[in-house]
C-alpha cells in the first residue's frame, strides 16, 4: 500500500469511527484512537511498520498545532486571577501522582512479585515509571473541550493545569532518571549538570516560542487587512518554524509552540481571529490525524507480560491525580466544581510520556529494564487515551460546562 493511499485510509477510517463514537455518546477522539489501533501493524496488519515510521513528521505537525492552541488558553488576564492557584494545584497533583505510583509499584515489584533480586533495581524502575505518571496529554483534553464547546472555570483550569503539567513532568523525569541510573550503578550522579541541561531545554524552547511570537505579531500588523487564507498560511508557517527550530537546537519543541500560542494570545491584535480560524478550519482534521496516528504508533507487541503492573500504574496514577486536586483545592480554597471535577480532565496520557520513555531505550544505563518500562508505559497510554476522553466529558458534564 503506497503512502498517499495509507494516509487517505487513515484519515477516512479515523473520521468514520469518530462519528460512530459520537453516535453512542462517546467523545470523537475515542473513535479516532480506536481507528488507529485497528490499523496498527501489531493488530490486523493493515498498515505496515514502514508506513508508521514515515508518519513521524505528520504526527509532529499535528502536535505542534494542538500545543499552539493550548498555549492560546494561557491568557495573562486569567492567569493573574488564578495563576498561583493553578501552579500549586499542578505541583500537588503531579507530585501526588508521582508518590502514589512509586509506592504502589515498588511494593508490587519488591514484595508481591519479587521481580528483581536487587532492591535498587526495583527502586529505579519504580522511580522512572512514577516520574512518567506526572504529565497529562493536554491534546486529548483540548479536543474534548472543543468538541463539546465547554466553557467555564473547570474546563479553563483543566487546560491550564494540563499545559503546566508537561513542564513539571519534564523536570521530575529529568531529575529522577538521573538518580535512577545512579542507583542502578550505571552512572555518576551529576545533579548540577542535569539541572543546567534541563534549564537549557526548557528556557531555550520558551525563548524560541517567544521570539517567533513577536515575529508573528509584527507580521500581522503588516498584513492585517489580508484575507483569512493569508492568515492561515502565516499561522501554519510560523507554528512549524517554532517547532522545527526548537527541535533542531535540541530544545523541548512542545514547550516552544505552547509559548508561541501564549504570546499570540496575549499580545497579537488579531489573536481571537487566529484561534477561531484554527478551530473552524483545521481543528477536526488535526485531531483526526493526530489521535488516529497515536493509536497507530502504539507498540502493542511490547505490552505482553506487564498487564498487572499496567493496571497498578493506572490505578495509582488516578488516585494521585484526584487526591492531589482534591486536597490542593481545600488548601487553596478552590471552588467546589474545581475540587470535584478538574482531575477528570487530567487522565489522558500519550505523546510526551511515550517520547520520554523512548529516550530510555537509547540509554545504556537502562539496557536491562527499558523493554519492561516501555511495555508498562505503552499499555497505560493505550488505556489512558481510551478512558481519558470519557472521564473528561463526564467531568465537564457534571460541572455543567457542556
C-alpha positions in Angstrom: 0.0 0.0 0.0 1.5 3.3 -1.0 1.9 6.3 1.4 -0.8 8.5 -0.1 -3.3 5.7 -0.1 -2.4 4.8 3.5 -2.8 8.4 4.7 -6.2 8.6 2.9 -7.3 5.3 4.6 -6.1 6.6 8.0 -8.0 9.9 7.8 -11.2 8.3 6.4 -11.2 5.4 9.0 -10.5 7.8 11.8 -13.3 10.1 10.7 -15.9 7.3 10.4 -15.1 5.8 13.8 -15.1 9.2 15.3 -18.7 9.8 14.0 -19.7 6.3 15.3 -18.3 7.1 18.7 -20.3 10.3 18.8 -23.5 8.2 18.0 -23.0 6.2 21.1 -22.3 9.3 23.3 -18.5 8.9 23.4 -16.0 11.7 22.5 -15.0 11.6 18.9 -11.3 11.1 19.8 -12.1 7.8 21.4 -13.2 6.7 17.9 -10.0 8.2 16.3 -7.7 6.3 18.7 -9.7 3.1 18.2 -9.3 3.5 14.4 -5.5 3.8 14.8 -5.4 0.7 17.0 -7.4 -1.3 14.4 -5.0 -0.2 11.7 -2.0 -0.9 13.9 0.6 -3.3 12.3 0.6 -5.3 15.6 -3.1 -6.0 15.4 -4.6 -6.5 11.9 -1.5 -5.7 9.9 -3.4 -3.3 7.6 -0.7 -0.7 7.8 3.0 -1.6 7.6 5.7 -0.8 10.1 7.5 1.1 7.3 4.5 3.4 6.9 4.3 4.1 10.6 7.9 5.1 10.6 7.2 7.6 7.8 4.4 9.3 9.7 6.5 11.0 12.4 6.6 14.4 10.6 2.8 14.3 10.3 2.4 13.5 14.0 4.8 16.4 14.9 2.9 18.8 12.6 -0.4 17.9 14.2 1.0 18.1 17.7 2.5 21.5 17.1 -0.9 22.9 16.2 -2.5 21.3 19.2 0.1 22.7 21.6 -0.2 26.1 20.0 -3.9 26.1 20.8 -3.2 25.0 24.3 -0.7 27.9 24.7 -3.5 30.2 23.4 -5.6 29.2 26.5 -2.9 30.8 28.8 -4.4 34.2 29.0 -2.5 36.6 31.2 -5.7 38.1 32.5 -6.9 34.6 33.6 -3.5 33.6 35.0 -3.3 36.8 37.1 -6.6 35.8 38.7 -5.9 32.1 39.1 -2.2 31.6 38.2 -0.9 31.0 41.8 -3.7 28.6 42.5 -3.3 26.7 39.2 0.5 26.5 39.7 0.2 25.0 43.1 -2.6 22.6 42.1 -0.4 21.4 39.2 2.6 20.8 41.5 0.4 19.0 44.1 -1.4 16.7 41.6 1.9 15.9 39.7 3.8 15.0 42.9 0.9 13.2 44.3 0.7 11.0 41.2 4.5 10.5 41.4 4.4 9.4 45.0 1.4 7.0 44.7 2.8 5.3 41.6 6.2 4.9 43.2 4.8 3.4 46.4 2.4 1.1 44.6 4.9 -0.2 42.0 7.8 -0.6 44.5 5.6 -2.6 46.8 4.4 -4.7 43.9 7.9 -5.3 42.4 9.6 -5.8 45.8 7.1 -7.6 47.9 4.4 -9.1 45.7 6.2 -10.2 42.5 9.8 -10.1 43.8 10.7 -9.2 40.2 14.4 -8.4 40.7 16.9 -9.7 43.2 18.2 -6.2 43.9 16.1 -3.7 45.8 18.0 -0.9 44.0 16.7 -2.1 40.6 13.1 -2.2 41.9 13.6 1.3 43.3 15.0 2.6 40.0 12.2 1.1 37.8 9.5 2.4 40.2 11.1 5.9 40.2 11.2 6.1 36.4 7.6 4.9 36.0 6.5 7.3 38.8 8.2 10.2 37.0 6.2 9.4 33.9 2.9 9.5 35.8 3.1 13.3 36.3 2.4 14.6 32.7 -1.0 14.7 31.1 -1.9 14.6 27.4 -3.4 18.1 27.1 -4.3 17.4 23.4 -7.0 15.0 24.5 -8.5 17.4 27.0 -8.4 20.2 24.4 -10.1 18.0 21.8 -13.0 17.1 24.2 -13.4 20.8 25.3 -13.6 21.9 21.7 -15.9 19.1 20.6 -18.5 19.9 23.2 -17.8 23.7 23.2 -17.2 23.6 27.0 -16.7 26.9 28.8 -16.3 27.7 32.5 -13.8 27.5 35.3 -13.4 23.8 35.3 -12.5 23.5 31.6 -10.3 26.5 31.8 -8.5 25.1 34.9 -8.1 21.7 33.2 -6.4 23.2 30.2 -4.1 25.4 32.3 -3.0 22.6 34.6 -2.6 20.2 31.6 -0.3 22.7 29.9 1.9 23.2 33.1 1.8 19.5 33.8 4.2 18.8 31.0 6.7 21.3 32.3 6.5 19.8 35.8 6.6 16.3 34.3 9.8 17.0 32.3 11.5 18.4 35.4 10.6 15.4 37.6 11.6 13.0 34.8 15.0 14.6 34.2 16.0 14.6 37.8 14.5 11.2 38.7 16.1 9.3 35.7 19.5 10.7 36.6 19.1 9.4 40.2 17.6 6.1 39.0 20.6 5.5 36.7 22.9 6.2 39.6 21.0 3.7 41.8 21.5 1.1 39.1 25.2 1.7 39.4 25.5 2.6 35.7 26.4 6.3 36.0 27.8 9.0 38.3 25.3 11.4 39.9 25.7 15.0 38.4 22.6 16.8 39.6 24.2 20.2 38.8 24.8 19.3 35.2 21.4 17.7 34.9 19.6 20.8 36.1 21.6 23.1 33.7 20.7 20.8 30.7 17.1 20.8 31.8 17.0 24.6 32.2 18.6 25.0 28.7 16.0 22.7 27.1 13.0 24.5 28.8 14.4 28.0 28.6 15.6 27.7 25.0 12.2 26.4 23.9 10.3 29.2 25.6 12.7 31.8 24.2 12.3 30.4 20.6 8.5 30.4 21.0 8.6 34.0 22.4 10.8 35.3 19.6 8.6 33.6 16.8 5.6 35.0 18.6 7.0 38.6 18.4 7.7 38.0 14.6 4.1 36.8 14.2 2.7 39.9 15.9 4.8 42.2 13.7 3.9 40.3 10.5 0.2 40.5 11.4 0.4 44.3 11.7 1.9 44.4 8.2 -0.8 42.1 6.7 -3.8 42.7 9.0 -6.0 43.6 6.0 -5.2 40.4 4.2 -7.9 37.7 3.7 -8.3 34.8 6.1 -6.4 32.4 3.8 -3.2 34.5 4.2 -3.6 34.5 8.0 -3.9 30.7 8.0 -0.8 30.3 5.8 1.2 32.7 8.1 0.0 30.8 11.2 0.8 27.4 9.7 4.3 28.5 8.7 5.3 30.2 12.0 4.0 27.3 14.1 6.1 24.8 12.2 9.1 27.2 12.2 8.9 27.5 16.0 8.6 23.7 16.5 11.3 23.0 13.9 13.9 25.4 15.2 13.4 24.2 18.8 13.7 20.6 17.7 16.8 21.4 15.6 18.5 23.0 18.6 17.7 20.2 20.9 15.1 22.1 23.0 11.7 20.9 24.2 9.7 21.5 21.0 6.3 21.2 22.5 7.0 23.9 25.1 8.1 26.2 22.2 4.7 26.0 20.5 2.9 26.4 23.8 5.0 29.6 24.4 4.2 30.8 20.9 0.5 30.3 21.5 0.7 32.2 24.8 2.5 35.2 23.2 -0.1 35.3 20.3 -3.0 35.0 22.7 -1.8 37.9 24.9 -0.1 40.3 22.5 -1.4 39.8 19.0 -4.1 42.3 17.8 -5.8 39.5 15.8 -5.5 36.8 18.4 -9.2 36.0 18.6 -9.5 35.7 14.8 -6.4 33.5 14.6 -7.6 30.9 17.1 -11.1 30.9 15.7 -9.7 30.3 12.3 -7.8 27.3 13.6 -10.8 26.0 15.4 -13.1 26.5 12.4 -10.9 25.2 9.6 -8.2 22.9 10.9 -9.2 21.5 14.3 -11.1 18.4 13.3 -8.6 17.4 10.6 -5.7 17.9 13.1 -7.5 15.9 15.8 -8.3 13.0 13.3 -4.8 12.8 12.1 -3.1 13.1 15.5 -5.2 10.7 17.5 -5.5 8.1 14.8 -1.7 8.2 14.4 -1.4 8.0 18.2 -3.3 4.7 18.1 -1.2 3.6 15.1 2.1 4.3 16.8 1.3 2.3 20.0 3.6 -0.8 20.0 1.1 -3.3 21.1 3.6 -6.2 21.0 5.6 -4.7 23.8 2.7 -4.8 26.3 2.7 -8.6 26.8 3.6 -9.8 30.3 3.0 -6.5 32.0 -0.8 -6.4 32.4 -1.0 -6.4 36.2 1.7 -3.8 36.5 -0.1 -1.6 33.9 -3.4 -1.8 35.9 -1.5 -1.0 39.1 0.2 2.0 37.4 -3.2 3.3 36.1 -5.0 3.0 39.4 -2.2 4.6 41.4 -1.9 7.5 39.0 -5.6 8.2 39.1 -5.6 8.1 42.9 -2.7 10.6 42.8 -4.3 12.9 40.4 -7.7 13.0 42.1 -6.3 13.3 45.7 -3.8 16.0 44.6 -6.5 18.2 43.1 -9.0 17.5 45.9 -6.6 18.3 48.8 -5.0 21.1 46.8 -8.4 22.7 46.3 -9.1 22.6 50.0 -5.7 24.2 50.9 -6.1 27.0 48.3 -9.9 27.5 48.7 -10.8 26.5 45.1 -14.4 26.3 44.2 -16.4 23.0 44.7 -16.6 22.3 40.9 -12.8 22.6 40.5 -12.3 20.4 43.6 -14.7 17.7 42.3 -14.2 17.7 38.5 -10.9 19.1 37.4 -8.9 15.8 37.9 -11.2 14.1 35.4 -9.5 16.0 32.6 -6.0 15.0 33.7 -6.3 11.3 33.0 -5.3 11.2 29.3 -1.6 10.3 28.7 0.2 9.8 25.4 2.7 11.6 23.2 5.2 13.2 25.6 5.2 10.3 28.0 5.9 7.7 25.3 8.6 10.1 23.9 10.3 10.4 27.3 10.2 6.6 27.7 11.7 6.1 24.3 14.7 8.1 25.3 15.5 5.4 27.9 15.8 2.8 25.2 18.9 4.6 23.9 20.4 5.0 27.4 22.9 2.2 28.2 22.0 2.5 31.9 18.5 1.1 31.2 19.6 -1.6 28.8 18.1 -4.4 31.0 15.0 -2.6 32.1 13.9 -0.4 29.2 11.7 -3.1 27.5 9.7 -3.6 30.7 9.3 0.2 31.3 8.2 0.7 27.7 5.7 -2.1 27.9 4.1 -0.6 31.0 4.1 3.0 29.6 2.6 2.0 26.2 0.0 -0.3 27.8 -1.0 2.5 30.3 -1.1 5.1 27.5 -3.4 2.9 25.4 -5.9 2.6 28.2 -5.5 6.3 29.3 -6.1 7.5 25.8 -9.3 5.5 25.6 -10.8 6.2 29.0 -9.3 9.7 29.4 -11.7 11.5 27.0 -14.6 9.7 28.6 -13.5 10.9 32.0 -13.1 14.4 30.6 -16.5 14.5 29.1 -18.2 13.1 32.2 -16.4 15.7 34.4 -17.3 18.6 32.2 -20.9 17.4 32.0 -21.2 17.1 35.8 -19.6 20.6 36.1 -22.4 21.9 33.9 -20.0 23.3 31.3 -21.1 21.3 28.2 
